[in-house]
Amino acid sequence: MKDGFLKAAALSPALRVADCAYNVRQITDALHKAAARGVKLAVFPEFCLTGYTCGDLFLQRTLQTGALDALSTLLDETKALDVVTLVGLPLLVHGKLYNCAAVLCHGRILGLVPKTYLPNYGEFYEKRQFTPGSTEVELVEVCGQQVPFGTSLLFRCRQMPSFVLGVEICEDLWSALPPSTFHALAGATVIANLSASDETVGKAEYRRALVSNQSARLLCGYLYASAGHGESTQDMVFAGHDLIAENGTILAENAPFDGGCAETEIDCQRMEAERARNTSFELSGEGYQTVEFDLEPAETTLTRWIDPAPFVPGDPKRRAERCELILKMQADGLAKRLEHAHAKTAVIGISGGLDSCLALLVAVRAMKQLGRPARDVLAVTMPCFGTTKRTRSNAEILCDELQVSFKEIDIANTVHSHFADIGQDESVLDVTFENGQARVRTLELMDTANRTGGLVVGTGDLSELALGWATYNGDHMSMYGVNAGVPKTLVRHLVRYEADIAATDALRTVLLDILDTPVSPELLPAKDGEIAQKTEDLVGPYELHDFYLYQVLRFGFGPAKIFRLAKAAFAGRPEYPDSVLYKWLRNFYWRFFAQQFKRSCLPDGPKVGSVTLSPRGDWRMPSDACAALWLAELEQLQIKD
């Protein structure tokens, strides 16, 4: 439960039709095992106490009483269990029969939620026996307890206020306006669905899409527990297809006919964060009654997969599709800007590194989109004190293969003159020594663009902007920054994708060598012809910083939770012990706050993903904000190697 994680399970034990005593034993056994695994929310299928396929037996008082006896037995069994449990049963209220979900905790019935939409088509005929539930909440006596009964019920955990439970039953989800929509707008962060969805060809895919899309639309966690083995097969079969989704992603699934359960952790804090940033998600709890309950706070062991590369799809096919889409977005943005500015050239400072390589590839695509020749792209290489033969050679080969215009400007003399002007001792390899070169390069590019009637295409990426790894009014500045929305971990895959689809072997070879070249601004003198200044040695591994960046900007998580997520995401990586994760997380926060002034005046550039740092778009932050609270939270962590 710490950090908003809720261990949840959707379970489908094997049952017997109309054998309530047997069924409750099966449910109890599954529940005890789930509790032993740390499950705090256990959802069982629709009519699990009786079986869904009882037909007109539901109208028999004996079966109704048997279901209540089974519920009473389950209440006794749950007194000592720290689990919120949901089971389905028929319930007679005021002479009418309802299809209900009973919500139990510590031997208490928290509420009874009747089904809203009763299917009466195809193989279903629920209106023959049951009455639709009402939104009006009233008290009814069940198993000797006064219990709220109605569809407008929510259940909130006192110890974890981000865990608010709403309940719907099977067909409710398949309707045009599911009750879960109203539950979520009233504050439910987790929806439980007790279902008895029979299996037919193609239905599993549709069911999966329903659950996934509803969790995305409602910004919630969604548990779907479906009836399985043991139901009557007279006319239907039931597959026990259990699903748990979170904001559009299926976190856990028990495939049809596999038996067992779906179990994982739902991040309730993430749901709160999603809703806080989504202003079109307007809460409205009118008519709802909230029942509070207690769970013992506990450290939830994370078993869900935490993606160490959240910006990069793991599946190769999806990754290739994503790369092509992003390149098209970047190229379209640049094409529009070139067209609007009537620019004769697109001027790019080409270094032989990853970022300038990507910008050049995008510029060539943009010219092609405009029906213009690649030679309208002017690539300028500006060797100085730190330039190596490898990067210089790769820059030339790349430009030749892409058939763009190429120009070399050796800036060493200009830099010498500039250092003399300001009194810089060239033997002192300080920030002035480095930034002086970067600003001269920008000066050359800007004036070259003016002379050729063009505009300067920026090369800096999202990760560099987050860390402030850019020289203010140097490589920080351009007339259009095509890479501003692309994190460094994704830059690599975009260049790799271009290598995979390269028109010539020579182009593929040079792109692969650029990928293998250490990331460097090359502002310090080379050592024995090799790069002396490796960025990741100075600011930290970009795969860590991109992970931190995603969690900070996308969800607003605090340092302690991000550190916990990082430990799970990078578990098994010996190069990332806790001390290293902590070191670079602290470095991330320090740099992120200290360097906002650079992001406050960024050039235009296209947004390509859910995380961006444009001061005109997704990120508004004062340049002089303090990092003290975030760093203080980090100081409270106990770090072990």
C-alpha positions in Angstrom: 0.0 0.0 0.0 3.0 2.3 0.4 3.4 4.8 -2.5 -0.2 4.0 -3.6 0.3 0.5 -4.7 -2.6 -1.9 -4.2 -2.1 -5.6 -4.5 -5.2 -6.8 -6.4 -6.5 -10.1 -7.8 -9.3 -11.2 -10.1 -10.0 -14.9 -9.2 -12.2 -17.6 -10.9 -12.2 -20.7 -8.8 -13.9 -23.9 -10.1 -17.5 -24.0 -8.9 -20.6 -26.2 -8.9 -23.9 -25.0 -10.1 -26.3 -24.4 -7.2 -23.9 -25.9 -4.6 -23.4 -22.9 -2.4 -21.6 -24.8 0.4 -19.0 -26.2 -2.1 -18.6 -22.8 -3.8 -17.9 -20.9 -0.6 -15.3 -23.4 0.3 -13.6 -22.9 -3.0 -13.8 -19.1 -2.7 -12.5 -19.2 0.9 -9.5 -21.4 -0.1 -8.6 -19.1 -3.0 -9.1 -16.1 -0.7 -6.8 -17.4 2.0 -4.1 -18.1 -0.5 -4.4 -14.7 -2.1 -4.2 -13.0 1.4 -1.0 -15.0 2.1 0.4 -13.4 -1.1 -0.4 -9.9 0.1 -3.5 -9.4 -1.9 -5.6 -6.5 -0.5 -8.4 -6.5 -3.0 -9.9 -9.8 -4.2 -12.7 -9.9 -6.9 -14.6 -13.1 -7.7 -17.1 -13.6 -10.6 -20.8 -12.8 -10.9 -23.0 -15.2 -8.9 -19.9 -17.0 -7.7 -21.8 -18.2 -4.5 -24.4 -20.0 -6.6 -23.1 -20.3 -10.1 -24.3 -18.0 -12.9 -26.1 -20.7 -14.9 -28.8 -21.6 -12.3 -31.6 -20.3 -14.5 -35.0 -20.5 -12.9 -33.5 -22.0 -9.8 -32.7 -18.4 -8.8 -36.4 -18.0 -8.1 -36.2 -20.9 -5.6 -36.2 -19.7 -2.0 -33.9 -22.6 -1.1 -31.1 -21.3 -3.4 -31.6 -17.7 -2.2 -31.2 -18.9 1.4 -28.3 -21.1 0.5 -26.5 -18.1 -1.0 -27.1 -16.0 2.2 -25.8 -18.9 4.3 -22.7 -19.1 2.1 -22.3 -15.3 2.5 -22.5 -15.6 6.3 -19.8 -18.3 6.2 -17.6 -16.1 4.1 -18.1 -13.2 6.6 -16.8 -15.4 9.4 -13.8 -16.4 7.2 -12.9 -12.8 6.4 -12.9 -11.5 9.9 -9.2 -12.1 10.3 -8.3 -11.4 6.7 -7.0 -7.9 5.7 -8.6 -8.1 2.3 -11.5 -6.3 0.6 -13.5 -9.2 -1.0 -16.2 -9.0 -3.7 -18.5 -11.9 -4.4 -21.7 -12.3 -6.4 -25.1 -13.6 -5.2 -28.9 -13.3 -5.8 -30.6 -11.1 -3.2 -34.3 -10.7 -2.5 -35.2 -7.1 -1.6 -38.8 -5.9 -1.1 -40.0 -8.9 -3.0 -37.8 -8.4 -6.0 -34.7 -10.4 -6.9 -31.4 -8.6 -7.7 -28.1 -9.7 -9.2 -25.7 -8.3 -6.5 -22.1 -7.8 -5.7 -21.4 -8.0 -2.0 -18.3 -6.0 -0.8 -16.8 -7.5 2.4 -14.0 -6.5 4.8 -13.1 -7.9 8.2 -16.4 -9.7 8.6 -18.5 -6.7 7.7 -20.6 -6.2 4.6 -19.6 -2.8 3.4 -22.3 -2.6 0.7 -24.4 -4.4 -1.8 -24.3 -3.2 -5.4 -27.0 -4.5 -7.7 -26.5 -4.9 -11.5 -27.8 -2.0 -13.6 -28.2 -3.5 -17.1 -29.7 -6.9 -17.4 -29.0 -8.6 -20.8 -32.1 -10.2 -22.3 -30.9 -11.1 -25.8 -29.0 -14.0 -27.5 -28.1 -16.6 -24.9 -29.0 -14.3 -21.9 -32.4 -13.8 -20.3 -31.7 -12.2 -16.9 -34.9 -10.1 -16.9 -36.8 -13.4 -16.5 -35.6 -13.6 -12.9 -34.0 -10.2 -11.9 -34.8 -6.5 -11.5 -32.4 -3.7 -12.5 -30.7 -1.9 -9.6 -31.5 1.6 -8.6 -29.2 4.5 -8.1 -31.0 5.3 -4.8 -29.2 3.9 -1.8 -31.2 2.4 1.0 -30.4 0.2 4.1 -31.3 -3.4 4.0 -30.7 -6.2 6.6 -28.5 -9.0 5.4 -26.8 -11.6 7.6 -27.8 -9.6 10.6 -26.2 -6.4 9.4 -27.6 -3.1 8.2 -26.1 -2.7 4.8 -26.3 0.1 2.2 -27.9 -1.2 -1.0 -27.8 0.6 -4.4 -25.6 1.3 -7.4 -24.4 4.7 -6.2 -21.9 3.4 -3.7 -18.2 4.0 -3.3 -15.8 2.4 -0.9 -12.8 4.3 0.4 -9.8 3.0 2.4 -9.0 5.3 5.3 -5.3 4.3 5.3 -4.9 4.9 1.5 -7.3 7.6 0.4 -6.2 7.2 -3.2 -7.9 3.7 -3.1 -11.6 4.4 -3.8 -13.5 1.4 -5.1 -16.5 1.4 -7.5 -18.4 -1.8 -8.6 -20.3 -2.8 -11.7 -21.4 -6.2 -12.9 -20.7 -7.8 -16.3 -23.2 -6.3 -18.8 -22.8 -3.0 -17.1 -19.5 -2.6 -18.9 -20.9 -3.7 -22.3 -23.6 -1.1 -22.2 -23.5 2.3 -24.0 -23.1 4.2 -20.7 -21.5 2.0 -18.0 -22.1 2.8 -14.4 -18.3 2.8 -13.9 -18.3 6.1 -15.8 -20.3 7.7 -13.0 -18.3 5.8 -10.4 -15.1 7.3 -11.7 -16.5 10.8 -12.0 -17.6 10.4 -8.3 -14.0 9.6 -7.3 -13.5 5.8 -7.8 -9.9 5.1 -8.8 -10.4 1.3 -9.0 -13.4 -0.4 -10.7 -14.2 -4.0 -9.9 -16.4 -6.0 -12.4 -17.9 -9.3 -11.3 -18.7 -11.0 -14.6 -20.0 -14.2 -16.1 -19.1 -13.6 -19.7 -19.5 -16.8 -21.8 -16.8 -17.6 -24.3 -17.4 -17.4 -28.1 -15.1 -17.0 -31.0 -13.5 -13.5 -31.0 -15.1 -12.5 -27.7 -11.8 -12.5 -25.7 -10.3 -9.9 -27.9 -13.4 -7.7 -27.6 -13.5 -8.2 -23.8 -9.8 -7.3 -23.5 -10.4 -4.1 -25.6 -13.4 -3.1 -23.5 -11.5 -3.4 -20.2 -8.4 -1.7 -21.5 -10.4 1.2 -23.1 -12.6 1.7 -20.1 -9.6 2.0 -17.8 -8.0 4.5 -20.2 -11.2 6.6 -20.6 -11.8 6.7 -16.8 -8.1 7.0 -15.8 -8.6 4.1 -13.4 -7.5 0.6 -12.4 -10.0 -2.0 -13.7 -10.4 -5.6 -12.4 -12.6 -8.0 -14.4 -13.3 -11.4 -12.8 -15.1 -13.8 -15.1 -16.9 -17.1 -14.4 -15.0 -20.2 -15.4 -14.9 -23.9 -15.0 -17.8 -25.5 -13.2 -20.6 -23.4 -14.8 -23.2 -25.4 -16.7 -22.2 -26.2 -20.3 -25.7 -27.0 -21.4 -25.7 -24.1 -23.9 -22.5 -22.1 -23.1 -18.9 -22.4 -21.9 -17.2 -20.1 -19.5 -13.4 -19.5 -19.8 -12.5 -17.7 -16.6 -10.9 -14.8 -18.5 -9.6 -12.5 -15.8 -8.1 -9.1 -16.5 -6.5 -6.3 -14.7 -5.9 -3.0 -16.5 -4.6 0.4 -15.6 -5.1 3.5 -17.7 -5.3 1.6 -20.9 -2.6 -1.0 -20.2 -3.4 -4.7 -19.4 -1.2 -5.4 -16.4 -2.2 -8.9 -15.7 -4.4 -11.5 -17.5 -5.5 -15.1 -17.0 -6.0 -16.3 -20.5 -9.3 -18.1 -21.4 -9.4 -21.7 -20.0 -6.1 -21.4 -18.3 -7.5 -21.5 -14.8 -6.1 -19.5 -11.9 -6.2 -15.8 -11.5 -4.9 -12.4 -12.7 -2.9 -10.7 -10.0 -0.7 -7.6 -9.9 -0.3 -4.2 -8.2 -2.5 -1.2 -9.2 -0.9 2.2 -8.7 -3.7 4.3 -7.2 -1.5 7.4 -6.9 -0.8 7.2 -10.6 -4.6 7.4 -11.2 -4.8 10.5 -9.0 -2.0 12.1 -10.9 -3.5 11.4 -14.2 -6.8 13.0 -13.1 -5.1 16.0 -11.5 -3.5 17.0 -14.8 -6.5 16.2 -16.9 -8.9 19.2 -16.6 -11.6 17.6 -18.7 -12.0 14.9 -16.0 -14.5 16.8 -13.9 -15.5 15.1 -10.6 -19.2 14.9 -9.7 -20.2 12.8 -6.7 -23.8 14.0 -6.5 -26.1 11.2 -5.2 -23.2 9.0 -4.1 -22.7 7.5 -0.7 -19.2 6.6 0.4 -18.5 3.8 2.8 -15.1 3.8 4.5 -13.1 0.8 5.6 -9.7 0.0 7.2 -6.8 -2.0 5.9 -3.5 -2.5 7.7 -0.8 -0.4 6.0 1.8 -2.7 4.5 4.8 -2.6 2.2 3.6 -4.0 -1.1 6.1 -6.1 -2.9 6.2 -5.0 -6.6 5.6 -7.8 -9.0 4.3 -5.7 -11.9 6.7 -4.9 -14.7 8.3 -1.5 -14.4 9.5 -0.4 -17.8 13.1 0.8 -17.6 12.8 2.5 -21.0 9.3 4.1 -20.9 9.9 6.2 -24.0 10.8 3.2 -26.2 8.4 0.4 -27.1 9.8 -3.0 -26.3 8.2 -4.8 -29.2 10.3 -4.4 -32.4 7.3 -4.1 -34.7 5.7 -1.4 -32.5 9.1 0.3 -32.1 9.6 0.5 -35.8 6.1 1.9 -36.3 6.7 4.5 -33.5 10.0 5.6 -35.1 8.4 6.1 -38.5 5.6 8.1 -37.0 8.0 10.3 -34.9 10.2 11.0 -37.9 7.1 12.0 -39.9 6.0 14.3 -37.2 9.4 15.9 -36.9 9.7 16.3 -40.7 6.2 17.7 -41.0 6.9 20.3 -38.3 10.1 21.4 -40.0 8.5 21.4 -43.5 5.8 23.8 -42.3 8.3 26.1 -40.7 10.6 26.1 -43.8 7.5 26.8 -46.0 6.2 29.5 -43.8 9.5 31.3 -43.5 10.2 30.9 -47.2 13.6 29.5 -46.2 15.9 28.7 -49.0 18.1 26.4 -46.8 17.9 24.4 -43.6 21.2 25.0 -41.9 22.4 22.3 -39.5 25.6 22.1 -37.4 26.8 18.5 -38.1 29.2 17.0 -35.6 29.1 13.3 -36.4 27.1 12.7 -33.2 23.6 11.3 -32.6 21.5 14.4 -32.2 22.9 16.3 -35.3 22.6 13.0 -37.3 18.9 12.7 -36.4 18.3 16.4 -37.2 19.9 16.0 -40.6 17.8 12.9 -41.4 14.7 14.8 -40.4 15.7 17.8 -42.6 16.2 15.5 -45.6 12.7 14.1 -45.1 11.3 17.6 -44.8 12.8 18.7 -48.1 11.5 15.5 -49.7 8.0 16.3 -48.3 8.2 19.8 -49.8 9.3 18.4 -53.2 12.7 20.1 -52.8 16.2 18.6 -53.3 18.3 17.3 -50.4 21.0 19.9 -51.4 18.7 22.6 -49.9 19.9 21.2 -46.6 23.2 22.9 -45.7 25.3 20.8 -43.2 28.1 22.7 -41.6 30.9 21.0 -39.7 32.9 23.2 -37.4 36.0 21.4 -36.1 37.9 22.8 -33.2 40.0 21.7 -30.2 38.0 18.6 -29.3 37.0 17.3 -32.7 38.2 13.8 -33.5 38.9 12.1 -36.8 36.1 9.6 -36.3 33.3 12.1 -35.8 34.7 14.4 -38.5 34.9 11.6 -41.0 31.4 10.3 -40.1 29.9 13.8 -40.6 31.4 14.0 -44.1 30.3 10.5 -45.1 26.8 11.0 -43.8 26.4 14.2 -45.7 27.7 12.7 -48.9 25.4 9.7 -48.6 22.3 11.9 -48.0 23.4 14.2 -50.9 23.1 17.4 -48.8 25.2 20.5 -49.3 28.3 20.4 -47.1 30.5 23.1 -45.7 33.4 23.0 -43.3 34.3 26.0 -41.2 37.3 25.6 -39.0 36.5 27.8 -36.0 39.8 27.5 -34.2 41.2 30.9 -35.3 37.9 32.6 -34.4 37.9 31.0 -31.0 41.6 32.0 -30.4 40.6 35.6 -31.3 37.6 35.5 -29.1 39.6 34.1 -26.1 42.1 36.9 -26.6 39.3 39.5 -26.6 37.9 38.3 -23.3 41.3 37.4 -21.7 40.7 33.7 -21.5 43.8 31.6 -20.7 43.6 28.7 -23.2 45.5 26.4 -20.8 42.5 26.7 -18.4 40.0 24.1 -19.6 37.0 25.6 -17.7 33.4 26.3 -18.6 34.4 29.4 -20.5 36.8 27.4 -22.6 34.0 25.0 -23.5 31.1 27.4 -23.9 33.1 29.9 -25.9 33.5 27.2 -28.7 29.8 26.4 -28.5 28.7 30.0 -28.9 31.1 30.6 -31.8 29.6 27.6 -33.6 26.1 29.0 -33.1 27.3 32.4 -34.4 28.6 30.8 -37.5 25.4 28.8 -38.1 23.1 31.8 -37.5 25.1 34.1 -39.9 25.4 31.3 -42.5 21.6 30.9 -42.4 21.2 34.7 -42.9 23.7 34.6 -45.8 21.9 31.7 -47.5 18.4 32.8 -46.8 17.8 29.9 -44.5 17.0 29.0 -40.9 19.1 27.1 -38.3 17.7 23.7 -37.3 18.4 22.9 -33.7 19.8 19.5 -32.7 19.4 19.4 -28.9 17.1 16.6 -27.5 14.6 16.4 -24.6 17.0 14.7 -22.2 19.7 17.4 -22.7 17.0 20.1 -22.1 15.9 18.4 -18.9 19.5 18.3 -17.6 20.4 21.7 -18.9 23.2 20.0 -20.9 23.4 22.8 -23.5 25.3 26.1 -23.7 23.0 29.0 -23.1 22.8 30.9 -26.4 25.0 28.3 -27.9 23.6 24.9 -29.0 20.7 25.9 -26.7 19.5 28.3 -29.5 18.2 27.7 -33.0 15.4 28.8 -35.3 13.5 25.5 -35.0 14.4 22.6 -32.6 13.3 19.4 -34.3 14.6 17.1 -31.5 13.2 19.1 -28.6 10.5 16.5 -27.9 12.7 13.4 -28.4 14.5 11.9 -25.3 18.1 10.5 -25.8 17.1 6.9 -25.4 14.6 7.3 -28.3 17.1 9.2 -30.4 19.2 6.1 -30.6 16.3 4.0 -31.9 15.3 6.6 -34.4 18.8 6.6 -35.9 18.9 2.8 -35.7 15.6 2.6 -37.6 17.0 4.9 -40.3 20.0 2.5 -40.5 17.6 -0.4 -40.9 15.8 1.2 -43.8 18.9 2.9 -45.3 19.0 3.1 -49.1 22.7 2.2 -49.3 25.2 0.0 -47.4 27.5 3.0 -46.9 24.7 5.0 -45.3 23.8 2.1 -43.0 27.4 1.6 -42.1 28.0 5.3 -41.1 24.7 5.4 -39.2 25.8 2.4 -37.2 29.2 3.9 -36.4 27.5 7.1 -35.2 25.4 4.9 -32.9 28.6 3.4 -31.5 30.3 6.7 -30.9 30.2 7.9 -27.3 27.9 10.9 -26.7 30.1 14.0 -26.4 30.1 17.8 -27.1 33.8 17.5 -28.0 34.7 20.8 -26.4 37.8 19.5 -24.6 41.0 18.6 -26.5 41.1 15.0 -27.7 43.5 12.6 -26.1 45.5 10.5 -28.5 42.9 11.2 -31.2 40.1 9.9 -29.0 37.1 11.6 -27.4 38.2 13.0 -24.1 34.8 14.3 -22.9 32.1 11.7 -22.5 28.7 13.2 -21.5 27.4 10.2 -19.6 30.5 10.2 -17.4 29.7 13.7 -16.4 25.9 13.9 -16.1 25.0 10.2 -15.7 23.5 7.5 -17.9 20.8 8.7 -20.1 18.7 5.6 -19.6 18.5 6.5 -15.9 17.8 10.2 -16.6 15.1 9.4 -19.1 13.4 7.0 -16.7 13.5 9.7 -14.0 12.3 12.4 -16.4 9.3 10.3 -17.4 8.2 9.6 -13.8 8.7 13.2 -12.8 6.9 14.9 -15.7 4.3 12.3 -16.6 3.0 11.5 -13.2 4.5 14.0 -10.7 5.8 11.3 -8.5 8.1 12.2 -5.6 11.8 11.2 -5.3 11.2 8.4 -2.9 8.6 6.6 -5.1 10.8 7.2 -8.2 13.8 5.7 -6.4 11.6 2.6 -5.5 10.4 2.3 -9.1 14.0 2.6 -10.4 15.1 -0.2 -8.1 12.4 -2.4 -9.6 13.0 -1.4 -13.2 16.8 -1.9 -13.1 16.9 -4.9 -10.8 19.5 -7.4 -11.9 21.6 -4.7 -13.5 24.9 -4.9 -11.6 26.0 -1.5 -12.9 23.1 0.1 -11.1 23.3 -0.6 -7.3 21.2 1.5 -5.1 24.0 4.0 -4.5 24.3 4.7 -8.3 20.5 5.0 -8.8 20.5 7.4 -5.8 23.5 9.4 -7.0 22.0 10.2 -10.5 18.5 10.8 -9.2 19.9 13.4 -6.9 21.9 14.8 -9.8 18.8 14.8 -11.9 16.8 16.9 -9.5 19.6 19.3 -8.9 20.2 19.9 -12.6 16.5 20.0 -13.5 15.8 22.8 -11.0 19.0 24.7 -11.6 18.6 24.7 -15.4 15.0 25.8 -15.9 16.1 29.2 -17.1 17.4 27.6 -20.3 14.0 25.9 -20.9 12.1 29.1 -20.3 13.3 30.6 -23.6 13.4 27.6 -25.9 13.0 27.8 -29.7 9.9 26.4 -31.3 9.9 22.6 -31.8 7.3 19.8 -32.3 5.8 17.8 -29.5 6.0 14.2 -30.3 5.1 12.4 -27.1 3.3 12.7 -23.8 6.3 14.4 -22.1 7.7 17.7 -23.3 9.4 20.7 -21.8 8.2 23.5 -24.0 7.5 26.7 -21.9 4.6 27.3 -24.3 3.2 23.8 -24.0 3.2 21.2 -21.3 5.8 22.5 -18.8 5.4 25.8 -16.9 8.0 26.3 -14.2 9.6 29.4 -12.7 13.3 29.6 -13.4 14.2 30.3 -9.8 12.2 27.5 -8.1 14.0 25.7 -5.3 14.7 22.0 -5.2 15.0 21.9 -1.4 11.8 19.9 -0.7 12.7 17.2 -3.3 16.3 16.9 -2.1 15.2 16.7 1.5 12.9 13.8 0.6 15.9 12.1 -1.0 17.9 12.6 2.1 15.4 10.5 4.1 16.1 7.4 2.1 18.2 4.6 3.5 20.7 3.7 0.7 22.5 0.3 0.6 24.8 -1.0 -2.1 
